[in-house]
């Protein structure tokens, strides 16, 4: 576990979760990229709608935002 922490820069908690997940699925999974906080200012109504939708779909807001931004970046590079 300490090798994951040192080599990949993940927290001990993340490393532990990774090991549990790998053991339970009997397959290796990629170590997730390190994450950091990215603050943006959004309209209150948009934030409320995102929270409601994420709760309904049982998805973390960070996961949904990352997916949307990745798609947006892919579209940008495809057009330019």
Protein Blocks (a to p, Z undefined) as FASTA:
>chain_A
ZZmmmmnopafklmmmmmmmmmmnopacddddddddddddddfklmmmmmmmmmmnopaf
klmmmmmmmmmmmmmmmmZZ
